[in-house]
Amino acid sequence: MTMARRKTREVAVGGIAIGGSSAISIQSMTSIPTANIFGTVKQICGLAECGCEIVRLAVSNAEDVKSLAEIKSTLRRKGVAVPLVADVHFSPLIASDCLEVADKVRINAGNFSDKILGQKAFSDGEFATGREKLRSKLKVFFNRAKDLKKPVRIGINYGSLAPRIVYKFGHGEEAMWASAEECLLAAEEVNFEAIILSFKASDVQKIVRANRLACSHMDERGWNFPVHLGVTEAASGDYARVKSAVGIGTLLQEGIGDTIRVSLTEDPTEEIAVAKNILQACGLRRYGVELVACPSCGRTTYDIQKVLGEVRDALARMGGAKNFKVAVMGCAINGIGEAGDADFAIVGGPGGMLAIYEGGKCIATRIAPDKICEEFLQKCAGGRRNNP
């Protein structure tokens, strides 16, 4: 069972709310240069069509800021209202310019002011100087964000922590929190509260520990900023999906997280289905029919894989069936129990014949496998009409 969600403030990103009582939102990022306006618009439209709710774009220079403005204008003319986030590294000036255009700006705490120049050791004075330089630049940036009523994501990445932070705090979750704390203290000085935080790494254990530690420290300080979850650089294929599900899902089950991004080295649209599945598996959002099916064993007397495929495809064609659970079970041993927990269920019986259950009650028996899909859909459709 998912624990009660950590209480956070609500931060508006365009027309999407992050935190508070709002649904956990799904994000992705474009994978082509922002200067390619036509291609970026096309990619964002594709993301929006498949359910992405917030899209991030890399912004590296002044030309990218202009491109971002044109991209946003083009999308709005097309009726695509998905909020756009500018992802900025190394340049406080570019980050500030993006506040004029983007719906949110994401900065990297590790390189907003500190530069990675090869220095590995820092005296107390050098550390203090670096911290003060960051504080000064952040206060200017946060004041500008407050004036323009734009939110900011402070990204803490394990792979790009400032060298002075690593020297003093090591290369783990304590260092990640120390980096975030510097930024939050600067924001507190200018009363800027529209902040979202992220603590990311490519290692699942690191992100779990870092987010747990950060939320514990924030709760102690009375800081209730929303948290963006993701396993960065997860790669591609099944393993990347498993890593993302384990890392993000673990934290969601503990009540941590207000928005998520699954990072795949694939077409960005592939990330959206994975994110939806994670949220649905955690019981946090529903995007369609939830299917439950047993793996089958020697007690199964019909081709359960074939029937499951037919039922899944038919339900997909029906559409509009949210908050709807269907079980396809091989036999009555677990089947009856699963049938009781599902809106509808197919349960195998003697001689390869099947039964249909609705709300835990048997409503049809001795149905041949080649007839089950048609009959099941009729019962299912009737049940949905009677119980919208």
C-alpha positions in Angstrom: 0.0 0.0 0.0 1.2 3.5 -0.9 2.0 5.6 2.2 0.3 9.0 2.6 1.8 11.5 0.2 4.3 13.9 1.7 2.5 17.3 2.1 4.0 19.9 -0.2 3.1 23.3 -1.5 1.4 23.7 -4.8 3.5 25.3 -7.6 1.9 26.3 -10.8 3.8 25.5 -14.1 1.7 27.0 -16.8 -1.6 25.3 -16.6 -0.3 22.3 -14.6 -0.1 22.3 -10.8 2.8 20.4 -9.1 2.5 19.5 -5.5 -0.3 20.0 -3.0 -3.3 17.8 -3.7 -2.7 17.8 -7.5 -2.1 14.6 -9.4 1.4 13.5 -9.9 2.3 14.8 -13.4 4.4 13.3 -16.2 7.3 15.1 -17.8 9.7 14.5 -20.7 12.4 16.3 -22.6 12.9 17.0 -26.3 15.9 15.2 -27.8 16.8 17.5 -30.7 18.4 20.9 -30.8 16.1 23.7 -29.7 17.3 25.7 -32.7 15.4 23.2 -34.9 12.1 24.9 -34.3 10.0 22.8 -36.7 11.4 19.5 -35.4 11.0 20.5 -31.8 7.4 21.6 -32.3 6.6 18.3 -34.0 8.2 16.4 -31.2 6.4 18.3 -28.5 3.1 17.8 -30.2 3.8 14.1 -30.3 4.6 14.1 -26.6 1.4 16.0 -25.7 -0.7 13.6 -27.8 0.5 10.6 -25.9 -0.1 12.2 -22.4 3.0 14.2 -21.5 2.0 17.0 -19.3 5.2 19.1 -19.1 8.0 19.3 -21.6 11.6 20.4 -21.0 13.9 21.8 -23.7 17.7 22.4 -23.6 18.6 26.1 -23.8 22.3 26.8 -24.2 22.6 30.3 -25.6 20.7 33.5 -26.6 19.6 32.0 -29.9 18.0 29.1 -28.1 16.0 31.6 -26.0 14.7 33.1 -29.2 13.9 29.6 -30.6 12.1 28.8 -27.4 9.9 31.8 -27.8 9.0 30.9 -31.4 8.4 27.3 -30.4 6.0 28.4 -27.6 4.2 30.8 -29.9 3.8 28.1 -32.6 2.5 25.5 -30.2 -0.1 27.9 -28.8 -1.3 28.8 -32.3 -1.8 25.0 -32.8 -3.8 24.8 -29.6 -1.1 22.9 -27.7 -0.9 24.3 -24.2 1.7 21.9 -22.6 3.9 24.0 -20.3 7.5 24.4 -21.5 10.5 24.2 -19.2 13.9 25.8 -20.1 16.8 23.6 -19.1 19.9 25.9 -18.4 23.4 25.1 -17.4 26.4 27.4 -16.6 24.7 30.7 -17.4 22.7 32.7 -14.9 22.1 35.3 -17.6 20.5 32.8 -20.0 18.5 31.4 -17.1 17.2 34.8 -16.3 16.3 35.5 -20.0 14.4 32.2 -20.1 12.2 33.4 -17.3 10.6 35.9 -19.8 9.6 33.0 -22.1 9.4 29.6 -20.4 6.7 28.4 -18.0 9.5 27.2 -15.7 13.3 27.3 -15.6 15.4 24.4 -14.5 18.9 25.2 -13.2 21.7 22.9 -12.1 22.9 23.9 -8.6 26.3 22.4 -9.3 27.1 24.7 -12.2 24.9 27.8 -11.8 27.8 29.7 -10.4 30.6 27.2 -9.6 32.6 26.2 -12.7 34.3 22.8 -13.1 37.9 23.8 -13.8 39.8 20.9 -12.3 40.3 22.3 -8.8 39.9 19.5 -6.3 40.9 21.0 -3.0 39.4 24.1 -1.3 40.4 26.0 1.8 37.7 27.2 4.1 38.1 30.7 2.6 37.8 29.4 -1.0 34.7 27.4 0.0 33.1 30.4 1.6 33.9 32.6 -1.4 32.3 30.1 -3.7 29.2 29.8 -1.6 28.8 33.6 -1.4 29.2 33.9 -5.1 26.4 31.3 -5.7 24.2 33.0 -3.1 24.6 36.4 -4.7 23.8 35.1 -8.2 20.9 33.0 -7.0 19.3 36.0 -5.1 19.3 38.1 -8.3 17.8 35.2 -10.3 15.2 34.3 -7.7 14.1 37.9 -7.4 13.6 38.0 -11.1 11.6 34.8 -11.0 9.4 36.2 -8.3 8.8 39.4 -10.2 7.7 37.4 -13.3 5.8 34.9 -11.2 7.7 32.0 -12.7 8.7 28.8 -10.9 12.2 27.3 -10.8 13.4 23.7 -10.5 16.6 23.4 -8.7 18.3 20.3 -10.1 20.8 18.4 -7.9 22.6 15.9 -10.0 25.0 13.4 -8.5 27.2 13.6 -11.6 27.6 17.4 -11.7 28.0 18.5 -8.1 30.2 21.5 -7.6 33.8 20.5 -6.8 33.9 22.5 -3.6 30.8 20.6 -2.4 32.3 17.3 -3.2 35.6 18.3 -1.4 33.8 19.2 1.8 30.9 16.7 1.9 32.0 13.8 -0.2 30.2 12.3 -3.2 27.0 11.0 -1.8 23.5 12.1 -0.6 24.9 14.4 2.1 26.7 16.4 -0.6 23.5 16.5 -2.7 21.6 17.8 0.2 24.3 20.4 1.0 24.1 21.7 -2.5 20.3 22.0 -2.4 20.4 23.7 1.1 22.6 26.5 -0.2 20.1 27.3 -2.9 17.1 27.1 -0.6 18.7 29.4 1.9 19.3 32.0 -0.8 15.7 31.6 -1.9 14.5 32.1 1.7 16.4 35.4 1.9 14.3 36.9 -0.9 11.1 35.1 0.0 11.0 33.1 -3.2 8.8 30.0 -2.7 7.9 28.8 -6.2 10.6 26.0 -6.1 10.6 22.4 -7.2 13.5 20.2 -6.2 15.1 17.1 -7.9 17.8 14.8 -6.6 18.9 12.6 -9.5 21.6 9.9 -10.2 21.9 6.9 -12.5 22.2 4.7 -9.5 18.8 3.7 -8.0 20.1 3.4 -4.4 21.7 6.8 -4.6 18.5 8.6 -5.7 16.4 6.7 -3.1 18.8 7.7 -0.3 19.2 11.3 -1.5 15.5 11.9 -1.8 14.8 10.3 1.6 17.5 12.4 3.2 16.4 15.7 1.5 12.7 15.2 2.5 13.7 14.5 6.1 15.8 17.6 6.2 13.1 19.7 4.6 10.5 18.5 7.0 12.8 19.4 9.9 13.2 22.9 8.5 9.5 23.4 7.7 10.2 23.5 3.9 7.5 21.9 1.9 8.8 22.2 -1.7 7.5 19.7 -4.2 9.9 17.0 -5.5 10.6 15.9 -9.1 11.6 12.2 -9.4 13.7 10.5 -12.0 16.5 8.0 -12.5 18.8 10.0 -14.9 20.7 8.3 -17.7 18.8 5.1 -17.3 19.8 4.0 -20.8 17.3 2.0 -23.0 15.3 -1.2 -23.2 13.9 -3.4 -20.4 16.7 -2.7 -17.9 16.2 1.1 -18.2 12.4 0.6 -17.6 13.1 -1.6 -14.6 15.6 0.8 -13.1 13.1 3.7 -13.5 10.2 1.7 -12.1 12.2 0.6 -9.0 13.8 4.0 -8.3 10.7 6.1 -8.9 8.2 3.5 -7.6 10.1 3.0 -4.3 9.9 6.7 -3.5 6.3 7.1 -4.7 5.3 4.2 -2.4 6.9 6.1 0.5 4.8 9.2 -0.3 7.7 11.1 -1.9 7.3 12.7 -5.3 5.0 15.2 -7.1 6.0 14.9 -10.7 8.1 12.3 -12.6 10.3 11.9 -15.7 11.4 8.5 -17.0 14.8 9.1 -18.8 15.2 6.7 -21.7 17.8 6.8 -24.5 14.9 6.4 -27.0 12.3 8.5 -28.7 10.9 10.7 -25.8 7.4 9.5 -26.5 8.5 6.0 -25.2 8.9 7.5 -21.8 5.3 8.4 -21.3 3.8 4.9 -21.3 6.4 3.8 -18.8 5.6 6.7 -16.5 1.9 6.0 -16.8 2.5 2.4 -15.9 4.6 3.3 -12.9 1.9 5.6 -11.6 -0.9 3.1 -12.2 1.1 0.3 -10.6 1.6 2.5 -7.5 -2.2 3.1 -7.4 -1.7 6.9 -7.9 -3.3 7.4 -11.3 -5.4 5.4 -13.7 -4.9 5.7 -17.5 -7.1 2.8 -18.7 -8.0 -0.8 -17.9 -5.9 -2.5 -15.3 -5.3 -6.1 -16.4 -4.4 -8.9 -13.9 -3.5 -12.3 -15.3 -1.8 -15.3 -13.8 1.4 -16.7 -15.4 -0.4 -20.0 -15.8 0.8 -23.5 -14.7 -0.1 -27.1 -15.2 -3.6 -26.6 -13.9 -4.5 -24.2 -16.7 -6.7 -26.0 -19.3 -7.0 -23.4 -22.0 -4.6 -21.1 -24.0 -4.5 -18.3 -21.5 -1.9 -16.3 -23.5 -4.2 -16.3 -26.5 -7.3 -15.3 -24.6 -5.5 -12.6 -22.6 -4.2 -11.1 -25.9 -7.6 -11.1 -27.4 -9.2 -9.5 -24.4 -6.5 -6.9 -24.0 -6.8 -5.8 -27.7 -10.6 -5.7 -27.5 -10.6 -3.6 -24.4 -8.1 -1.2 -25.9 -10.6 -0.8 -28.9 -13.4 -0.1 -26.5 -11.7 3.0 -25.1 -12.8 5.2 -22.2 -12.5 2.4 -19.6 -10.7 4.1 -16.7 -10.9 2.9 -13.1 -11.7 -0.5 -14.5 -10.0 -3.8 -13.5 -10.1 -7.1 -15.4 -8.6 -10.4 -14.4 -7.8 -13.3 -16.6 -7.1 -16.4 -14.5 -6.1 -19.9 -15.4 -8.0 -21.8 -12.8 -10.2 -21.3 -9.7 -7.5 -21.6 -7.1 -6.5 -17.9 -7.2 -9.0 -17.0 -9.9 -12.0 -16.8 -7.6 -10.2 -14.4 -5.2 -8.9 -12.2 -8.1 -12.4 -12.2 -9.6 -13.7 -10.8 -6.3 -11.3 -7.9 -6.5 -11.9 -7.1 -10.2 -14.8 -5.5 -12.0 -14.9 -8.4 -14.4 -12.9 -11.7 -14.6 -12.4 -14.7 -16.8 -11.7 -17.9 -14.8 -10.7 -21.3 -16.2 -12.6 -24.4 -15.3 -12.7 -28.2 -16.0 -12.4 -29.4 -19.5 -11.0 -26.1 -20.8 -14.3 -24.3 -20.4 -14.4 -20.8 -18.9 -16.6 -18.7 -16.5 -17.2 -15.0 -16.3 -17.5 -13.1 -13.1 -18.8 -9.6 -12.4 -18.0 -8.0 -9.1 -17.0 -11.4 -7.6 -20.3 -13.1 -8.7 -20.3 -15.8 -11.4 -22.6 -14.6 -14.3 -21.8 -17.1 -17.0 -20.3 -20.6 -17.1 -19.1 -23.3 -19.5 -18.0 -20.9 -22.3 -15.6 -22.2 -24.9 -12.3 -20.3 -25.3 -13.1 -19.4 -28.9 -16.4 -17.7 -27.7 -15.1 -16.1 -24.5 -13.9 -12.8 -25.9 -17.2 -12.0 -27.6 -19.3 -13.0 -24.7 -17.0 -11.3 -22.2 -17.1 -8.0 -24.1 -20.9 -8.1 -24.2 -21.1 -8.6 -20.4 -18.4 -6.0 -19.8 -20.1 -3.4 -22.0 -23.4 -4.1 -20.2 -21.8 -3.8 -16.8 -20.2 -0.5 -17.7 -23.6 0.9 -18.9 -25.2 -0.1 -15.6 -22.3 1.0 -13.5 -20.8 4.1 -15.2 
